[in-house]
Amino acid sequence: MRPLYVLLFVSSFCFSQQSDPNFLKGFEELMNEKPEKALKSFSKVLRKDPKNAKALMFTGSIKAVLGMNNDALIDLDRSIALDPQIAETYHYRSLVCYSNNQIKDAITDVSKAIQLDPLNTGYVYNRAKFYIETGNYEGAIKDGEYMLSLDQVASNPYILHCMAEAYAGLGLYNAALAKADEFIDIDGRTAGYVLRGDIYYQMENYAFAANDYEQFINDENANTFKGEAYLKAGNTYLRMKKNERACVLFQSALTSGMTVEDSLLQLCH
């Protein structure tokens, strides 16, 4: 099962015609990162009004966050059956499908969410990511271009990261590097160097790839995925026949909890 990333894109309509005070209480608890309490509050709403589609949307999304995917789908399916015009519900169900490795179903649902709320670029970004996983690079680029047309990249620069991956997947390396450079400039963090390093590696430009990986590794604030960067850099230095540096990086990868193939470690003895 994949990790579930639930983003809230809640419109004010969720609170229209909501007379039960438990509804607002549940939302406040959810915003304060108290999902268990929020679930109890929304459940109270449903005991009084079992056909409250918006409350079902929230109970479904919360159950998904709590790892109760089967129960989450039941609530989300019920919500859609009661009111098929709530974009958020399809979005939440797409994330549950993604968590269950049902990527095609996830794309179907998030596409419906986009149809209902075409200006919500969070939905568009998620679909682009799903497209990357299915190898539909053209679809990911098209979604990225749509976000560019809305001038929404600054709010989510990772769409540039996604587009760079897609261009690289198509072998369009110059376009991939251009998007990677844009991402690095806008994002301001070193995560983009791993992306650009991967592109250079695919191009067999190992010296440039190694330099980018080192940029990320040397960033004291970049802790996430550093083990993976050690491993990628080590493999790159092997390609350059710089085994001594490669071995140092493989040891760092091991220390970071990464699995390093025995064949690679044997080179270090």
C-alpha positions as CSV (number, residue, x, y, z in Angstrom):
1,M,0.0,0.0,0.0
2,R,1.3,3.4,-0.9
3,P,1.4,6.3,1.6
4,L,-1.6,8.5,1.4
5,Y,-1.2,12.2,1.0
6,V,-4.4,14.0,1.6
7,L,-4.5,17.7,0.8
8,L,-7.5,19.8,1.8
9,F,-9.1,21.9,-0.9
10,V,-12.2,22.9,0.9
11,S,-14.5,25.5,-0.6
12,S,-16.9,27.6,1.5
13,F,-19.9,25.6,0.0
14,C,-19.0,22.8,2.4
15,F,-20.5,25.0,5.2
16,S,-23.6,26.2,3.4
17,Q,-26.8,24.9,4.9
18,Q,-24.9,23.2,7.7
19,S,-27.0,23.8,10.8
20,D,-25.3,21.2,13.0
21,P,-22.6,22.8,15.2
22,N,-20.7,19.5,15.2
23,F,-20.0,20.1,11.5
24,L,-18.0,23.2,12.1
25,K,-16.4,21.7,15.2
26,G,-15.3,18.7,13.2
27,F,-13.7,20.9,10.6
28,E,-11.9,23.0,13.2
29,E,-10.6,19.8,14.8
30,L,-9.4,18.6,11.4
31,M,-7.6,21.9,10.8
32,N,-5.9,21.6,14.2
33,E,-4.6,18.1,13.2
34,K,-6.9,16.2,15.5
35,P,-8.4,13.7,13.0
36,E,-9.7,11.2,15.6
37,K,-11.8,14.0,17.3
38,A,-12.9,15.3,14.0
39,L,-14.1,11.9,12.9
40,K,-16.3,11.7,16.1
41,S,-17.8,15.2,15.4
42,F,-18.6,14.4,11.8
43,S,-20.0,11.0,12.9
44,K,-22.4,12.9,15.2
45,V,-23.6,14.9,12.2
46,L,-24.3,11.7,10.3
47,R,-26.2,10.2,13.2
48,K,-28.7,13.0,12.9
49,D,-28.5,13.3,9.1
50,P,-27.2,10.0,7.4
51,K,-27.6,11.6,4.0
52,N,-25.2,14.5,4.6
53,A,-22.9,14.1,1.6
54,K,-20.4,16.7,2.9
55,A,-20.1,15.1,6.3
56,L,-19.5,11.7,4.5
57,M,-16.9,13.3,2.4
58,F,-15.0,14.4,5.6
59,T,-15.4,11.0,7.4
60,G,-14.2,9.3,4.3
61,S,-11.1,11.5,4.0
62,I,-10.3,11.2,7.7
63,K,-10.7,7.4,7.7
64,A,-8.2,7.3,4.8
65,V,-5.7,9.4,6.7
66,L,-6.1,7.0,9.7
67,G,-5.4,4.0,7.4
68,M,-9.0,2.8,7.2
69,N,-9.1,2.7,3.4
70,N,-11.9,0.2,3.0
71,D,-14.2,2.2,5.3
72,A,-13.1,5.4,3.7
73,L,-14.2,4.2,0.3
74,I,-17.6,3.2,1.7
75,D,-18.2,6.8,2.9
76,L,-16.8,8.4,-0.2
77,D,-18.9,6.2,-2.4
78,R,-22.0,7.1,-0.4
79,S,-21.1,10.8,-0.6
80,I,-20.8,10.7,-4.3
81,A,-24.1,8.8,-4.7
82,L,-25.9,11.4,-2.6
83,D,-24.2,14.4,-4.3
84,P,-22.1,13.7,-7.4
85,Q,-21.2,17.4,-7.8
86,I,-18.6,17.7,-5.0
87,A,-15.1,17.9,-6.6
88,E,-13.3,17.3,-3.3
89,T,-15.0,13.9,-2.8
90,Y,-13.6,12.6,-6.1
91,H,-10.2,14.0,-5.2
92,Y,-10.2,12.2,-1.8
93,R,-11.3,9.0,-3.5
94,S,-8.6,9.3,-6.0
95,L,-6.0,9.5,-3.2
96,V,-7.4,6.4,-1.6
97,C,-7.3,4.6,-5.0
98,Y,-3.7,5.8,-5.3
99,S,-2.9,4.4,-1.9
100,N,-4.4,1.1,-2.9
101,N,-2.2,1.0,-6.1
102,Q,-5.3,1.5,-8.3
103,I,-3.7,4.3,-10.4
104,K,-6.1,4.1,-13.3
105,D,-9.1,4.5,-10.9
106,A,-7.2,7.4,-9.2
107,I,-6.8,9.2,-12.6
108,T,-10.5,8.7,-13.4
109,D,-11.5,10.2,-10.1
110,V,-9.1,13.2,-10.1
111,S,-10.1,13.9,-13.7
112,K,-13.7,14.1,-12.6
113,A,-12.6,16.5,-9.8
114,I,-10.9,18.7,-12.4
115,Q,-14.0,18.6,-14.6
116,L,-16.0,20.0,-11.6
117,D,-13.4,22.4,-10.4
118,P,-11.0,23.2,-13.3
119,L,-9.2,26.0,-11.5
120,N,-8.1,23.8,-8.6
121,T,-4.5,23.3,-9.6
122,G,-3.9,20.9,-6.7
123,Y,-6.0,18.4,-8.6
124,V,-4.2,19.0,-11.8
125,Y,-0.8,18.5,-10.1
126,N,-1.9,15.2,-8.6
127,R,-3.1,13.9,-12.0
128,A,0.2,14.9,-13.5
129,K,2.0,12.8,-10.8
130,F,-0.3,9.9,-11.5
131,Y,0.4,10.2,-15.2
132,I,4.1,10.0,-14.5
133,E,3.6,6.7,-12.7
134,T,1.7,5.2,-15.6
135,G,4.2,6.4,-18.2
136,N,1.7,8.9,-19.7
137,Y,4.4,11.6,-20.0
138,E,2.5,13.5,-22.6
139,G,-0.5,13.7,-20.2
140,A,1.8,15.0,-17.4
141,I,3.3,17.7,-19.7
142,K,-0.2,18.8,-20.9
143,D,-1.3,19.2,-17.2
144,G,1.8,21.2,-16.5
145,E,1.2,23.4,-19.5
146,Y,-2.3,24.0,-18.2
147,M,-1.0,25.1,-14.9
148,L,1.5,27.4,-16.7
149,S,-1.4,28.9,-18.6
150,L,-3.1,29.7,-15.3
151,D,0.1,31.3,-14.0
152,Q,-0.1,29.0,-10.9
153,V,3.4,27.5,-11.0
154,A,4.7,29.8,-8.2
155,S,2.2,28.3,-5.8
156,N,3.3,24.8,-6.7
157,P,6.7,24.8,-8.4
158,Y,6.8,21.0,-8.1
159,I,4.7,20.9,-11.3
160,L,8.0,21.9,-13.0
161,H,9.7,19.0,-11.3
162,C,7.0,16.8,-12.7
163,M,7.3,18.2,-16.2
164,A,11.1,17.7,-16.1
165,E,10.6,14.0,-15.2
166,A,8.1,13.7,-18.1
167,Y,10.3,15.3,-20.7
168,A,13.2,13.0,-19.5
169,G,10.9,10.0,-19.8
170,L,10.3,10.9,-23.4
171,G,14.0,11.4,-24.0
172,L,13.6,15.2,-24.6
173,Y,16.6,16.0,-22.4
174,N,17.1,19.7,-23.3
175,A,13.5,20.4,-22.4
176,A,13.8,18.3,-19.2
177,L,16.9,20.3,-18.2
178,A,15.2,23.6,-18.9
179,K,12.3,22.7,-16.6
180,A,14.7,21.4,-13.9
181,D,16.6,24.7,-14.1
182,E,13.3,26.6,-13.7
183,F,12.4,24.4,-10.7
184,I,15.7,25.1,-9.0
185,D,15.4,28.8,-9.6
186,I,11.8,29.0,-8.2
187,D,11.9,26.5,-5.4
188,G,15.1,27.7,-3.8
189,R,16.0,24.4,-2.2
190,T,18.5,21.8,-3.3
191,A,16.0,19.1,-4.1
192,G,16.1,20.2,-7.7
193,Y,19.7,19.2,-8.0
194,V,18.8,15.5,-7.5
195,L,16.2,15.9,-10.3
196,R,18.8,17.5,-12.6
197,G,21.4,15.0,-11.6
198,D,19.1,12.2,-12.6
199,I,18.6,13.8,-16.0
200,Y,22.3,14.2,-16.6
201,Y,22.8,10.6,-15.5
202,Q,20.3,9.5,-18.1
203,M,22.2,11.5,-20.7
204,E,25.4,9.8,-19.5
205,N,26.9,13.1,-18.5
206,Y,28.2,11.7,-15.3
207,A,30.5,14.6,-14.3
208,F,27.5,17.0,-14.3
209,A,25.3,14.4,-12.5
210,A,27.9,13.9,-9.8
211,N,28.2,17.6,-9.2
212,D,24.5,18.0,-8.8
213,Y,24.2,15.1,-6.4
214,E,27.0,16.6,-4.4
215,Q,25.2,19.9,-4.2
216,F,22.3,18.1,-2.5
217,I,24.5,16.0,-0.2
218,N,26.4,19.0,1.0
219,D,23.2,20.9,2.0
220,E,23.0,20.5,5.8
221,N,19.2,21.2,5.7
222,A,18.5,18.5,3.1
223,N,17.8,15.4,5.2
224,T,15.0,13.9,3.2
225,F,16.1,11.3,0.7
226,K,19.8,12.0,1.4
227,G,20.4,8.2,1.6
228,E,19.1,7.8,-1.9
229,A,21.3,10.7,-3.1
230,Y,24.4,9.0,-1.6
231,L,23.5,5.8,-3.5
232,K,22.9,7.7,-6.8
233,A,26.1,9.6,-6.4
234,G,28.1,6.5,-5.6
235,N,26.8,4.8,-8.8
236,T,27.7,7.9,-10.8
237,Y,31.3,7.9,-9.5
238,L,31.6,4.3,-10.4
239,R,30.7,5.2,-14.0
240,M,33.5,7.7,-13.8
241,K,35.9,5.0,-12.4
242,K,36.3,7.0,-9.2
243,N,35.9,4.1,-6.9
244,E,37.3,5.6,-3.8
245,R,34.7,8.4,-3.7
246,A,32.0,5.9,-4.7
247,C,32.9,3.7,-1.7
248,V,32.7,6.6,0.7
249,L,29.2,7.4,-0.6
250,F,28.1,3.8,-0.4
251,Q,29.1,3.7,3.2
252,S,27.1,6.9,3.8
253,A,24.1,5.3,2.1
254,L,24.4,2.3,4.4
255,T,24.6,4.6,7.5
256,S,21.4,6.3,6.2
257,G,19.5,3.0,6.1
258,M,19.7,2.3,2.4
259,T,20.3,-1.1,1.0
260,V,23.5,-1.3,-1.0
261,E,24.1,-4.3,-3.3
262,D,26.9,-6.7,-2.2
263,S,28.5,-6.4,-5.6
264,L,29.0,-2.7,-5.0
265,L,30.3,-3.1,-1.5
266,Q,32.9,-5.7,-2.7
267,L,34.5,-3.0,-4.8
268,C,35.4,-1.3,-1.5
269,H,37.4,-4.0,0.0
